[in-house]
Amino acid sequence: MAGTIIVLVFVWVVLTRRLDIPSLGIGLAASGLVLFAEQKLFPRERSLFPRTICRPDKLVRLILFLAGRVALSTVYTSRLILFGGEESRIVALPIRVRAPLARLLLLNAITLTPSTISLLIERDLLYIHWLGLRNKTADPRRIKDGTEDEIAALFGEKGVSRD
């Protein structure tokens, strides 16, 4: 907590460019007030990343999975756009991960994948804008399920991953 106040006061000094006592006092008071309000308005969970840090192999696997997915999807999306025949739609898919950070990671991982944009998670549904080939039976669930399985493995959620 003291370290946070020191950093905030340092930022105050950099922004105001003043080192006099009244300015430092105002910066210290404002920093304390901001820290107090932040703790009251946004109570912290015990730890945000403990399971992730305990599973670095799963984190590396997820990063490699996403890199491969982005590379393949970029080629696919480029082909769709250059040669035409694309069709876009919004689909609602059920999600199984429960941890808030896992849901946020799923939302962002799908948005990183070309030809898909995650729009919203509402209760247990993920809404995706999906670009695919017209008159083909491609299933946007494959994109979501593969990514969700990797994220569930990273967060150690049981009964979600297929492996």
TABEL-V686521 format. One record per run of one state. SS is the DSSP state (~ for helix, > for strand, _ for the rest). FROM is the first residue (numbers start at 1). LEN is the number of residues. Records with the same first field share a line. If there is no record, write none. Layout:
SS->FROM-LEN, FROM-LEN
//
This chain:
_->1-1, 17-4, 42-8, 55-1, 84-2, 95-5, 113-3, 123-2, 134-7, 156-8
~->2-15, 21-21, 50-5, 56-28, 100-13, 141-15
>->86-9, 116-7, 125-9
//
